[in-house]
């Protein structure tokens, strides 16, 4: 009978150890699930920031293209104005056309 009691106490002790280990593992699992949920939320926020940044980049590229087109047009207008002024200056230096007697 003494051997049986000793085995029973050993079995009870092993059961307590297993229960504590099981509780520890369950706690770690819950903590892991909380961390996983936090990471999912953080990833979602990062995706949203990326989407906003991509939209902003598209708008900026569009605006840049419009500004480049406007700058090219202004440069062409400026060049045409300079050519016009050069022609006017050239004509002014030539003097009045000679008058013919009638």
C-alpha positions in Angstrom: 0.0 0.0 0.0 2.9 2.4 0.7 4.2 2.0 -2.9 0.8 2.9 -4.3 0.5 6.0 -2.1 4.0 7.1 -3.2 3.1 6.6 -6.9 -0.2 8.5 -6.4 1.7 11.4 -4.8 4.2 11.4 -7.7 1.3 11.3 -10.1 -0.4 14.2 -8.4 2.8 16.2 -8.5 3.3 15.4 -12.2 -0.3 16.5 -12.8 0.4 19.8 -11.0 3.5 20.4 -13.0 1.7 19.6 -16.3 -1.2 21.9 -15.3 1.2 24.8 -14.5 3.0 24.2 -17.8 -0.3 24.1 -19.6 -1.4 27.4 -17.9 2.0 28.9 -18.9 1.6 27.8 -22.5 -2.0 29.1 -22.6 -0.8 32.5 -21.2 2.0 32.6 -23.8 -0.6 31.8 -26.5 -2.9 34.6 -25.5 0.1 37.1 -25.4 1.1 35.9 -28.8 -2.4 36.4 -30.1 -2.4 39.9 -28.7 0.9 40.7 -30.3 -0.3 39.2 -33.6 -3.4 41.4 -33.5 -1.3 44.5 -32.8 1.0 43.6 -35.7 -2.0 43.2 -38.0 -3.3 46.7 -37.0 0.2 48.2 -37.5 0.5 46.5 -40.9 -3.0 47.9 -41.9 -1.9 51.4 -40.8 1.3 51.1 -42.8 -0.7 50.0 -45.9 -2.9 53.0 -45.5 0.1 55.3 -45.2 1.6 53.7 -48.3 -1.7 54.2 -50.2 -1.9 57.9 -49.2 1.8 58.4 -50.2 1.3 56.7 -53.6 -1.8 59.0 -54.3 0.2 62.0 -53.3 3.1 60.9 -55.5 0.6 60.6 -58.5 -0.8 64.1 -57.8 2.7 65.6 -57.6 3.8 63.9 -60.8 0.8 65.2 -62.5 1.4 68.7 -61.2 5.1 68.5 -62.2 4.1 67.5 -65.7 1.7 70.5 -66.0 4.4 72.8 -64.7 7.0 71.4 -67.2 4.6 71.9 -70.1 3.9 75.5 -68.9 7.6 76.2 -68.5 8.2 74.9 -72.1 5.5 77.2 -73.4 6.8 80.2 -71.5 10.3 79.5 -72.9 8.9 79.3 -76.4 7.0 82.6 -75.9 10.1 84.2 -74.5 12.2 83.1 -77.4 9.6 84.3 -79.9 9.5 87.7 -78.1 13.3 88.0 -78.2 13.4 87.1 -81.9 10.7 89.8 -82.5 12.7 92.4 -80.6 15.9 91.4 -82.5 14.1 91.9 -85.8 12.7 95.3 -84.6 16.2 96.4 -83.5 17.7 95.2 -86.8 15.2 97.2 -88.8 15.7 100.3 -86.6 19.5 100.2 -87.3 19.0 100.0 -91.0 17.4 103.4 -90.9 14.4 104.6 -92.9 14.2 103.3 -96.5 15.5 105.8 -99.1 12.9 108.1 -100.5 12.4 108.1 -104.2 11.8 111.4 -106.1 8.7 111.7 -108.0 
